[in-house]
Amino acid sequence: MSSVWSVVPAERKPATSSDDTGPLPDSAAIKRHPALFRAVRRRQNPRLRRSDITVTDERAVKRAVKAASLGNAMEWFDFGIYAYLAGTIGRVFFPSGSDTVQLLSSFATFAVAFLVRPVGGMVFGPMGDRVGRKKVLALTMILMAIGTFAIGLLPTYAAVGFWSPLLLILFRLLQGFSTGGEYGGASTFIAEYAPDKRRGFFGSFLELGTLAGYTGAAGLVTALTAWLGSDTMDTWGWRVPFLVAGPLGMVGLYLRMRLDDTPAFLKLEQGNVHVSEAADAVETTTRGDLAKIFRSHWRMLVLCIALVGAYNITDYMLLSYMPTYLSDELHYSETHGLLILVVTMVVLMLIINRVGRLSDRFGRKPLLMTGMLGFLVLSAPSFLLVRQGGLLAVSGGMLMLGLSLVCLLGTMSAALPAMFPTSVRYGSLSVGYNLSASLFGGTTPLVITALIGATGSEMMPAYYAMAAALVGVVAVACMKETAQQPLEGSPPSVQSPEEAAAMVEAQAPAPKF
């Protein structure tokens, strides 16, 4: 496929770039030699030329967004199945012990996949910065499909004893390893394709894909449970959602392999001229890439971990844990709890792209802060409503949480990639995102279940979400606004030649008379 991009042949860095070295001149020296320092500034940060600006092709952008989002939906369909079958998985693979022990064992296996996600991020992230976003995203799709499909073929505990949960853990680890390269790559892929002024809108489709994957998983599990009944689901019905992953994975792989890599990566690749083979060998090792990330970008990495931690706890609390909370703590039927969640997610899917547009117009920080404050203020009232029971009360409580979450979902996939420069974006985001998801996201169902068991309080999910939201408020306050701005390390990206010409004209010096 031929390229449809106009890209700068060599990268230009602003004078304030973190890569600059040497002491900054003092103000007295600038006053004594103003012409000299103006010339230095012009050389370090020359005005844009038309050839410096990337002009996107909207059809290519839409193809890229569709491939990344549909692939992401299939990944999270695979991953969500396990969460929605947690009770059944507990009975099939961990039959000994009480219901609480079975559930804790099931959620512990759910969390195991998150423990290996940072390893996947550290492998796939730097690889994506070296060999390209597209190739790594195709690989993660294959691994996820294999892991999920294999779970559907596993023998039960009754058939092979302890080998059954052992094999389950093995393929959950493969799922987690695959997921370690998914979000960072998919969000980077869309962010680098999208024009600067619409990055929030196009980025929101990635989380639309996440919601679609979760909704598809929850809908399929709900339909099967209602049709087959709990006994048949425990016998063989639980296998069906996992087996669906095989053909879905092949569809996602086909979509992703049909695309060019991102224009930002292609530009970076064209400009990467190394002085020697030795230098090239050093720069292309994973260890060297990771050392560069931790050494040069640790501040943004810490901020990313805090932001993603708050986001993941609230996300998994609502989208993964809530059906189990409704069935195990409040004694709803499994089908009832899942059905309410499906309706909530459909509502979020209808408005998430509008949230993306709002983040382009008003900025990432206002939308993210709204979501974090929503969880901080509304978590307790929402769970009090849910505990009252009744369709309206439960739906209202979950919708309050959902509206807070959609402010994060519709904005995060555009905000996070902009925190890191192009040369280390995939790697840095994969490492930061998956470290945080491992520590806080995947452990959320397990921690909440354990806290409820230890304290006897059914309000623990609300308190846990409020604590996470408080951390998120601080993280959002510390991040810088990136809406409508070029990605660091990449040229400006616009929608039309006219917009590029206007940008160049705006930088032209005013005539002197």
Salt bridges, closest charged atoms under 4 A:
GLU11 OE1 - LYS267 NZ 3.77
ASP19 OD2 - LYS13 NZ 3.23
ASP52 OD2 - ARG12 NE 2.96
ASP52 OD1 - ARG49 NH2 3.72
ASP57 OD1 - ARG59 NE 3.82
GLU58 OE2 - LYS62 NZ 3.49
GLU58 OE2 - ARG198 NH1 3.67
ASP129 OD1 - ARG133 NH1 2.89
GLU182 OE2 - ARG256 NH2 2.66
GLU192 OE2 - ARG133 NH2 2.70
GLU192 OE2 - ARG425 NH1 2.70
ASP196 OD1 - ARG199 NH2 2.36
ASP234 OD2 - ARG91 NE 2.85
ASP280 OD1 - HIS274 NE2 3.19
GLU283 OE1 - HIS274 ND1 3.25
ASP289 OD2 - ARG130 NH1 2.86
GLU334 OE2 - ARG91 NH2 3.80
ASP360 OD1 - ARG364 NH1 3.00
GLU458 OE1 - ARG387 NE 3.42
GLU499 OE2 - LYS197 NZ 3.74
